[in-house]
């Protein structure tokens, strides 16, 4: 894979995506990339394609957030 998202391949990440007025953060890994989309694995048996124009941000997943 040699695209924009190649550095994030198979790393635990948080992906913020938007569609219309909805914005969500997804936890998982990028497992592939095409010209228009990334293949995102949410769970071991659940992969989805996300259009690149829906991606707002990407960052390393440092594990669960604990509020004190």
N, C-alpha and C positions, 0 to 999 in steps of 0.2 A: 504494500500500500504506500503510495507516494503522493499524498494529498495534504490539504490544509490540516486535517485532523490526525495525521499519522503520528505525531509526537504523543498523542493521548491514547493510542491503540493499546488495549488490554490493561489499562490502568483504572483504578477505582476513581470515578469522577462524579461531580455534580453538574448536571446539564440543565440550565434554565432555558425553557422554551415558551413561545407565545403563539397563540392562535386567536385571532380577533381580540376580545377583551380578556381572555383567559391566559394567565401566566402560571407555570408550574415548574418545580425543580424535580428532576428525576435523578435517582441514584443508580449507577450501574457502570457498564464499560462499553466503549466503542469497539466493535468487532469487524467493521468494514466501512468502506466509503466509495461512493460513486460520484459522478459530476454534480448531482443534485441533492443527494441524501447521504446520511450516515446510518449504518446498521447499529442499533443500540441494544445491548443485552441488559434487561431489567433483573432477571432471575435466571437460574441455570436453564430453564426450559421456555423462556419468554424473550423473544427478540422482536423489535419493531424498527421500521424505517422512519426516520425523521428528516423532513426536508430541511436543508441547510438554511433557507431563509427564515425558518422558525426559531433558530438557535440564537439566543440573546447573549449567553455567557457559558463558559466552561471553566471549572476549577477542580483542583485535586480534592478528593474526598478524604478527610482526616478522621473519619469515623463518626459515631453518633454525637450529637450535640446534647450536652447535659447542662440544664439550667439549675443554678444553685439558689 
